Amino acid sequence: MSENEIDLTDAEREALHEVELGVEHLHRAHGHLVAFHHSTGRAMDHLAVAEERLREAGHRRLADRLRDEYLPRGVVPPCEGDGATAGRWSYDILEKFQTTFLEDVVAYGDEVHDRLADGRRHVTERRQEREWKRRAREE
């Protein structure tokens, strides 16, 4: 066994790989939430400008409706029992995901890597790389 190899059973290697893939997909989800947050913010900026333009064009009721019903409103309804009435804004969803679920699962993934692979990452890919390089030299 080379210095870079880790002595894991197949089941341990597969479990470690699945945890790693799960964490990587959560990072991708985080990126999608950041994009959602930015797109929502830009949309709200455009609606705020639309409110001004509607008011300037003499459509006070439409402008007031935009100001009162849509601009202060969250993008998803409030969760039951949280006391909020206007719903959750995109930044709140992003922050909650970052500071609860994402942080917790990333920490769990770190613990699994520490316990099974001395903190090493991409153990399965490293094994595959070694095998493919060995095959290329020998065949």
Backbone as a chain_set.jsonl record, in Angstrom:
{"seq": "MSENEIDLTDAEREALHEVELGVEHLHRAHGHLVAFHHSTGRAMDHLAVAEERLREAGHRRLADRLRDEYLPRGVVPPCEGDGATAGRWSYDILEKFQTTFLEDVVAYGDEVHDRLADGRRHVTERRQEREWKRRAREE", "coords": {"N": [[0.858, -1.173, 0.0], [0.607, 2.198, -0.878], [1.974, 5.344, 0.324], [0.005, 7.304, 0.13], [-2.343, 5.919, 0.085], [-5.27, 4.736, 1.759], [-6.243, 2.442, 4.174], [-9.106, 1.03, 3.844], [-12.206, -0.681, 4.2], [-14.3, -1.987, 1.58], [-16.951, -1.277, 2.078], [-16.631, 0.859, 3.885], [-15.247, 2.675, 2.263], [-17.156, 3.139, 0.257], [-19.232, 4.245, 1.813], [-17.981, 6.547, 2.798], [-17.544, 7.869, 0.373], [-20.199, 8.325, -0.45], [-21.098, 10.063, 1.588], [-19.392, 12.199, 1.059], [-20.229, 12.906, -1.559], [-22.86, 13.647, -0.962], [-22.425, 15.951, 0.637], [-21.116, 17.551, -1.251], [-23.212, 17.94, -3.071], [-24.928, 19.403, -1.456], [-23.457, 21.741, -1.261], [-23.69, 22.573, -3.889], [-26.463, 23.022, -3.918], [-26.515, 25.139, -2.151], [-25.253, 27.072, -3.731], [-27.256, 27.373, -5.662], [-29.241, 28.46, -4.061], [-28.033, 30.902, -3.39], [-27.978, 32.07, -5.944], [-30.752, 32.164, -6.373], [-31.468, 33.96, -4.324], [-30.085, 36.281, -5.21], [-31.3, 36.692, -7.722], [-33.955, 37.061, -6.947], [-33.67, 39.398, -5.442], [-32.861, 41.218, -7.467], [-35.172, 41.156, -9.029], [-36.994, 42.299, -7.235], [-35.88, 44.844, -7.017], [-36.409, 45.796, -9.608], [-39.208, 45.775, -9.499], [-39.59, 47.731, -7.555], [-38.738, 49.991, -8.929], [-40.685, 49.933, -10.89], [-42.896, 50.539, -9.339], [-42.443, 53.27, -8.788], [-42.528, 54.298, -11.441], [-45.141, 53.644, -12.204], [-46.543, 55.272, -10.418], [-45.655, 57.802, -11.26], [-46.838, 57.767, -13.764], [-49.443, 58.118, -13.16], [-50.906, 56.031, -12.05], [-51.809, 55.419, -9.339], [-53.175, 53.56, -7.622], [-52.33, 51.037, -8.569], [-49.593, 51.332, -8.11], [-49.583, 51.671, -5.329], [-50.572, 49.184, -4.567], [-48.495, 47.483, -5.37], [-46.458, 48.484, -3.707], [-47.58, 47.958, -1.165], [-48.469, 45.259, -1.105], [-46.683, 43.497, -2.453], [-43.906, 44.276, -2.489], [-43.055, 44.352, 0.299], [-43.408, 41.731, 0.98], [-42.558, 38.361, 1.831], [-40.787, 35.703, 0.092], [-41.619, 33.129, 0.494], [-44.282, 31.678, 2.401], [-44.654, 32.3, 5.969], [-43.32, 29.994, 8.367], [-45.294, 27.684, 10.219], [-46.132, 28.747, 13.441], [-43.947, 30.486, 13.802], [-44.471, 33.126, 14.202], [-44.146, 35.188, 12.373], [-45.657, 37.287, 9.902], [-45.468, 38.22, 7.305], [-44.014, 36.5, 5.789], [-41.075, 34.687, 4.65], [-38.083, 36.165, 3.608], [-35.781, 35.966, 0.841], [-33.091, 36.148, 1.676], [-33.273, 35.281, 4.304], [-34.0, 32.603, 4.063], [-31.696, 31.646, 2.774], [-29.718, 32.26, 4.744], [-30.636, 30.686, 6.916], [-30.394, 28.105, 5.843], [-27.606, 28.052, 5.456], [-26.569, 28.37, 8.089], [-27.638, 26.366, 9.603], [-28.566, 23.62, 8.512], [-26.625, 23.198, 6.339], [-24.094, 23.872, 7.546], [-24.135, 22.005, 9.664], [-24.211, 19.485, 8.336], [-21.868, 19.611, 6.811], [-19.972, 19.697, 8.866], [-20.462, 17.176, 9.956], [-19.679, 15.602, 7.765], [-16.945, 16.25, 7.76], [-16.219, 15.041, 10.173], [-16.679, 12.332, 9.566], [-14.762, 11.973, 7.546], [-12.458, 12.452, 9.062], [-12.541, 10.335, 10.943], [-12.647, 7.988, 9.37], [-10.757, 8.286, 7.311], [-8.477, 9.663, 8.09], [-8.883, 12.397, 7.705], [-8.501, 12.799, 5.016], [-9.598, 13.628, 1.738], [-11.655, 12.793, -1.1], [-11.04, 10.069, -1.454], [-11.937, 7.826, -2.909], [-11.743, 8.786, -5.552], [-9.007, 9.274, -5.681], [-8.029, 6.687, -5.481], [-9.06, 5.62, -7.843], [-7.706, 7.24, -9.699], [-5.027, 6.412, -9.229], [-5.26, 3.745, -10.057], [-5.961, 4.009, -12.783], [-3.711, 5.325, -13.762], [-1.777, 3.381, -13.229], [-2.695, 1.334, -14.912], [-2.355, 2.584, -17.402], [0.406, 2.731, -17.585], [1.122, 0.071, -17.591], [-0.197, -1.243, -19.653]], "CA": [[0.0, 0.0, 0.0], [1.44, 3.398, -0.961], [1.824, 6.319, 1.42], [-1.223, 8.076, -0.062], [-3.519, 5.062, 0.179], [-5.879, 4.547, 3.067], [-6.733, 1.072, 4.302], [-10.531, 1.028, 4.148], [-12.992, -1.748, 3.591], [-15.133, -1.49, 0.479], [-18.136, -0.63, 2.663], [-16.202, 2.156, 4.422], [-14.923, 3.548, 1.126], [-18.425, 3.522, -0.367], [-19.942, 5.148, 2.735], [-17.249, 7.812, 2.778], [-17.812, 8.497, -0.918], [-21.585, 8.811, -0.459], [-21.142, 11.26, 2.441], [-18.719, 13.264, 0.322], [-21.121, 13.34, -2.637], [-23.975, 14.37, -0.35], [-21.956, 17.286, 1.03], [-20.88, 18.316, -2.48], [-24.508, 18.357, -3.612], [-25.444, 20.49, -0.611], [-22.756, 22.961, -1.685], [-24.349, 23.0, -5.134], [-27.758, 23.586, -3.523], [-26.203, 26.455, -1.587], [-25.041, 27.964, -4.874], [-28.562, 27.662, -6.25], [-29.932, 29.388, -3.156], [-27.408, 32.221, -3.574], [-28.495, 32.584, -7.217], [-32.16, 32.482, -6.119], [-31.466, 35.182, -3.518], [-29.685, 37.404, -6.058], [-32.34, 36.917, -8.735], [-35.114, 37.635, -6.257], [-33.324, 40.787, -5.122], [-32.919, 42.017, -8.7], [-36.582, 41.27, -9.394], [-37.619, 43.265, -6.331], [-35.389, 46.166, -7.432], [-37.19, 46.194, -10.792], [-40.575, 46.085, -9.066], [-39.548, 49.016, -6.854], [-38.704, 51.011, -9.99], [-42.01, 49.912, -11.507], [-43.801, 51.302, -8.462], [-42.205, 54.705, -9.065], [-42.99, 54.616, -12.794], [-46.606, 53.611, -12.178], [-46.987, 56.467, -9.705], [-45.407, 58.931, -12.173], [-47.774, 57.664, -14.883], [-50.791, 58.385, -12.68], [-51.583, 54.797, -11.646], [-51.547, 55.378, -7.906], [-53.666, 52.322, -7.012], [-51.416, 49.946, -8.931], [-48.325, 51.585, -7.408], [-49.818, 51.387, -3.91], [-50.701, 47.733, -4.413], [-47.139, 46.94, -5.462], [-45.768, 48.896, -2.481], [-48.169, 47.406, 0.05], [-48.708, 43.816, -1.138], [-45.638, 42.649, -3.021], [-42.536, 44.629, -2.104], [-42.657, 43.929, 1.653], [-43.784, 40.336, 1.203], [-41.527, 37.338, 1.694], [-40.926, 34.844, -1.083], [-42.376, 31.942, 0.916], [-45.065, 31.992, 3.597], [-43.975, 31.988, 7.229], [-43.522, 28.654, 8.916], [-46.262, 27.658, 11.312], [-45.629, 28.956, 14.785], [-42.786, 31.369, 13.969], [-44.938, 34.45, 14.562], [-44.044, 36.135, 11.263], [-46.885, 37.39, 9.122], [-45.204, 38.595, 5.917], [-43.278, 35.458, 5.09], [-39.608, 34.695, 4.707], [-37.368, 36.745, 2.476], [-34.79, 35.028, 0.303], [-31.87, 36.146, 2.496], [-33.545, 34.493, 5.503], [-33.921, 31.202, 3.649], [-30.28, 31.387, 2.532], [-29.002, 32.243, 6.027], [-31.053, 29.52, 7.711], [-29.768, 26.942, 5.23], [-26.167, 28.113, 5.715], [-26.189, 28.293, 9.505], [-28.198, 25.191, 10.275], [-28.39, 22.347, 7.812], [-25.352, 23.093, 5.612], [-22.983, 23.812, 8.51], [-24.21, 20.753, 10.414], [-23.846, 18.341, 7.496], [-20.446, 19.749, 6.476], [-19.239, 19.266, 10.064], [-20.601, 15.718, 10.003], [-18.802, 15.076, 6.718], [-15.565, 16.378, 8.257], [-16.029, 14.009, 11.199], [-16.575, 11.041, 8.88], [-13.44, 11.938, 6.908], [-11.437, 12.328, 10.111], [-12.583, 9.006, 11.574], [-12.407, 6.889, 8.442], [-9.671, 8.479, 6.338], [-7.498, 10.627, 8.619], [-9.159, 13.72, 7.162], [-8.266, 12.87, 3.565], [-10.78, 13.771, 0.897], [-11.657, 12.168, -2.434], [-10.326, 8.792, -1.354], [-12.355, 6.98, -4.03], [-11.173, 9.337, -6.775], [-7.557, 9.056, -5.646], [-7.826, 5.274, -5.787], [-9.327, 5.481, -9.276], [-6.595, 7.875, -10.397], [-3.87, 5.509, -9.146], [-5.526, 2.569, -10.884], [-5.906, 4.375, -14.195], [-2.306, 5.606, -14.084], [-1.1, 2.081, -13.241], [-3.116, 0.653, -16.142], [-1.762, 3.256, -18.55], [1.832, 2.38, -17.625], [1.328, -1.366, -17.79], [-0.832, -1.803, -20.855]], "C": [[0.904, 1.236, 0.0], [1.117, 4.345, 0.19], [0.496, 7.079, 1.337], [-2.494, 7.237, 0.054], [-3.987, 4.943, 1.618], [-6.435, 3.136, 3.084], [-8.179, 1.099, 4.784], [-11.167, -0.215, 3.556], [-13.783, -1.142, 2.436], [-16.348, -0.738, 1.016], [-17.774, 0.749, 3.222], [-15.922, 3.144, 3.29], [-16.205, 4.043, 0.454], [-19.197, 4.499, 0.514], [-19.296, 6.525, 2.729], [-17.536, 8.57, 1.49], [-19.234, 9.065, -0.968], [-21.75, 10.05, 0.418], [-20.525, 12.443, 1.691], [-19.593, 13.799, -0.811], [-22.32, 14.12, -2.089], [-23.588, 15.788, 0.027], [-21.712, 18.148, -0.215], [-22.192, 18.796, -3.096], [-25.15, 19.445, -2.752], [-24.743, 21.802, -0.926], [-23.347, 23.49, -2.997], [-25.707, 23.63, -4.828], [-27.564, 24.979, -2.94], [-25.995, 27.464, -2.709], [-26.35, 28.343, -5.548], [-29.353, 28.627, -5.369], [-29.346, 30.796, -3.248], [-27.927, 32.847, -4.858], [-29.962, 32.987, -7.072], [-32.28, 33.796, -5.359], [-31.116, 36.4, -4.388], [-30.748, 37.721, -7.11], [-33.592, 37.532, -8.122], [-34.862, 39.1, -5.926], [-33.393, 41.69, -6.339], [-34.37, 42.213, -9.129], [-37.279, 42.311, -8.53], [-37.156, 44.688, -6.643], [-36.172, 46.674, -8.635], [-38.624, 46.546, -10.402], [-40.63, 47.404, -8.308], [-39.498, 50.167, -7.861], [-40.071, 51.088, -10.67], [-43.015, 50.673, -10.661], [-43.664, 52.799, -8.733], [-42.778, 55.107, -10.418], [-44.517, 54.598, -12.868], [-47.169, 54.863, -11.506], [-46.831, 57.706, -10.598], [-46.405, 58.955, -13.323], [-49.226, 57.85, -14.44], [-51.571, 57.149, -12.254], [-51.298, 54.519, -10.163], [-51.99, 54.057, -7.279], [-52.757, 51.127, -7.331], [-50.079, 50.097, -8.205], [-48.474, 51.26, -5.922], [-49.914, 49.886, -3.657], [-49.325, 47.06, -4.452], [-46.366, 47.239, -4.179], [-46.27, 48.142, -1.257], [-48.29, 45.874, 0.064], [-47.5, 42.981, -1.544], [-44.223, 42.994, -2.574], [-42.179, 44.209, -0.677], [-42.827, 42.432, 1.924], [-42.587, 39.402, 1.044], [-41.81, 36.441, 0.5], [-41.622, 33.522, -0.773], [-43.14, 32.314, 2.183], [-44.281, 31.671, 4.866], [-44.245, 30.546, 7.644], [-44.527, 28.743, 10.05], [-45.564, 27.878, 12.642], [-44.443, 29.894, 14.919], [-43.175, 32.82, 14.232], [-44.856, 35.478, 13.446], [-45.353, 36.153, 10.49], [-46.617, 37.637, 7.645], [-44.451, 37.524, 5.149], [-41.781, 35.649, 5.187], [-39.035, 35.286, 3.431], [-36.281, 35.77, 2.044], [-33.512, 35.004, 1.132], [-32.056, 35.283, 3.743], [-33.452, 32.998, 5.197], [-32.462, 30.804, 3.466], [-29.509, 31.286, 3.849], [-29.358, 31.024, 6.862], [-30.417, 28.249, 7.157], [-28.281, 26.903, 5.566], [-25.834, 27.775, 7.166], [-26.788, 27.111, 10.255], [-27.808, 23.942, 9.498], [-27.02, 22.223, 7.146], [-24.176, 22.979, 6.575], [-22.96, 22.48, 9.256], [-23.743, 19.565, 9.574], [-22.382, 18.415, 7.075], [-19.592, 19.3, 7.661], [-19.306, 17.745, 10.22], [-19.684, 15.067, 8.966], [-17.342, 15.151, 7.12], [-15.256, 15.297, 9.283], [-15.863, 12.627, 10.565], [-15.209, 10.916, 8.212], [-12.329, 11.76, 7.948], [-11.382, 10.906, 10.668], [-12.201, 7.884, 10.622], [-11.121, 7.044, 7.633], [-8.632, 9.498, 6.791], [-7.657, 12.013, 7.996], [-8.969, 13.847, 5.661], [-9.592, 12.887, 2.816], [-10.573, 13.022, -0.422], [-10.854, 10.874, -2.462], [-10.663, 7.891, -2.54], [-11.738, 7.464, -5.333], [-9.661, 9.132, -6.825], [-7.227, 7.59, -5.995], [-8.018, 5.034, -7.284], [-8.18, 6.076, -10.098], [-5.356, 6.964, -10.404], [-4.051, 4.304, -10.063], [-5.405, 2.916, -12.374], [-4.472, 4.679, -14.629], [-1.512, 4.302, -14.161], [-1.421, 1.348, -14.536], [-2.454, 1.255, -17.367], [-0.287, 2.903, -18.692], [2.042, 0.922, -18.022], [0.784, -1.885, -19.097], [-0.409, -1.099, -22.103]], "O": [[1.852, 1.316, 0.781], [0.139, 4.174, 0.918], [-0.07, 7.453, 2.364], [-3.596, 7.783, 0.115], [-3.2, 5.037, 2.561], [-7.034, 2.689, 2.106], [-8.443, 1.181, 5.984], [-10.717, -0.733, 2.534], [-13.914, 0.078, 2.336], [-16.73, 0.304, 0.483], [-18.533, 1.703, 3.05], [-16.317, 4.308, 3.359], [-16.323, 5.222, 0.122], [-19.755, 5.476, 0.014], [-19.983, 7.545, 2.662], [-17.748, 9.782, 1.516], [-19.444, 10.166, -1.476], [-22.459, 10.984, 0.044], [-21.072, 13.546, 1.692], [-19.687, 15.012, -1.001], [-22.741, 15.12, -2.67], [-24.339, 16.728, -0.234], [-22.058, 19.329, -0.235], [-22.278, 19.922, -3.585], [-25.844, 20.316, -3.276], [-25.362, 22.864, -0.865], [-23.483, 24.698, -3.185], [-26.062, 24.654, -5.412], [-28.352, 25.887, -3.202], [-26.503, 28.583, -2.645], [-26.538, 29.488, -5.957], [-30.051, 29.506, -5.874], [-30.087, 31.778, -3.189], [-28.279, 34.027, -4.871], [-30.374, 34.028, -7.585], [-33.097, 34.648, -5.708], [-31.783, 37.432, -4.305], [-31.056, 38.887, -7.354], [-34.211, 38.418, -8.711], [-35.739, 39.943, -6.11], [-33.92, 42.8, -6.263], [-34.756, 43.306, -9.545], [-38.064, 43.115, -9.032], [-37.941, 45.631, -6.548], [-36.556, 47.843, -8.682], [-39.19, 47.509, -10.92], [-41.621, 48.127, -8.407], [-40.144, 51.196, -7.664], [-40.556, 52.174, -10.985], [-43.883, 51.368, -11.189], [-44.662, 53.502, -8.889], [-43.439, 56.14, -10.533], [-45.115, 55.449, -13.525], [-48.152, 55.439, -11.972], [-47.729, 58.543, -10.688], [-46.78, 60.024, -13.805], [-50.14, 57.751, -15.26], [-52.792, 57.218, -12.111], [-50.649, 53.539, -9.799], [-51.25, 53.486, -6.478], [-52.46, 50.313, -6.457], [-49.502, 49.113, -7.743], [-47.59, 50.644, -5.327], [-49.402, 49.381, -2.659], [-49.039, 46.17, -3.651], [-45.702, 46.361, -3.628], [-45.478, 47.733, -0.407], [-48.221, 45.26, 1.129], [-47.312, 41.876, -1.034], [-43.424, 42.097, -2.307], [-41.061, 43.739, -0.464], [-42.431, 41.936, 2.979], [-41.71, 39.64, 0.213], [-42.919, 36.419, -0.033], [-42.153, 32.871, -1.672], [-42.696, 33.167, 2.951], [-43.352, 30.864, 4.84], [-45.277, 29.967, 7.303], [-44.602, 29.751, 10.754], [-44.533, 27.269, 12.927], [-43.958, 30.098, 16.032], [-42.305, 33.66, 14.462], [-45.449, 36.551, 13.564], [-46.067, 35.152, 10.433], [-47.453, 37.298, 6.807], [-44.276, 37.657, 3.938], [-41.291, 36.638, 5.732], [-39.452, 34.946, 2.324], [-35.911, 34.863, 2.789], [-32.903, 33.945, 1.283], [-31.115, 34.627, 4.191], [-32.894, 32.228, 5.978], [-32.035, 29.753, 3.945], [-28.74, 30.346, 4.051], [-28.479, 30.396, 7.452], [-29.951, 27.406, 7.924], [-27.751, 25.85, 5.921], [-24.926, 26.988, 7.435], [-26.469, 26.89, 11.423], [-26.813, 23.292, 9.818], [-26.321, 21.234, 7.37], [-23.346, 22.081, 6.432], [-21.896, 21.894, 9.457], [-22.969, 18.733, 10.048], [-21.717, 17.382, 6.991], [-18.597, 18.599, 7.476], [-18.314, 17.108, 10.577], [-18.996, 14.091, 9.265], [-16.576, 14.224, 6.855], [-14.175, 14.708, 9.273], [-15.007, 11.847, 10.982], [-14.569, 9.869, 8.303], [-11.38, 11.006, 7.732], [-10.301, 10.344, 10.844], [-11.514, 6.939, 11.012], [-10.468, 6.053, 7.304], [-7.978, 10.127, 5.96], [-6.67, 12.718, 7.786], [-9.249, 14.902, 5.092], [-10.565, 12.247, 3.213], [-9.451, 12.674, -0.79], [-10.084, 10.627, -3.39], [-9.773, 7.262, -3.114], [-11.262, 6.659, -6.133], [-9.101, 8.851, -7.885], [-6.267, 7.311, -6.712], [-7.229, 4.329, -7.913], [-7.739, 5.478, -11.079], [-4.722, 6.77, -11.441], [-3.121, 3.891, -10.756], [-4.796, 2.162, -13.133], [-4.069, 4.33, -15.739], [-0.675, 4.132, -15.047], [-0.528, 0.803, -15.184], [-2.037, 0.531, -18.271], [0.215, 2.789, -19.81], [3.012, 0.583, -18.699], [1.276, -2.893, -19.603], [-0.855, -1.453, -23.194]]}, "num_chains": 1, "name": "protein.A"}
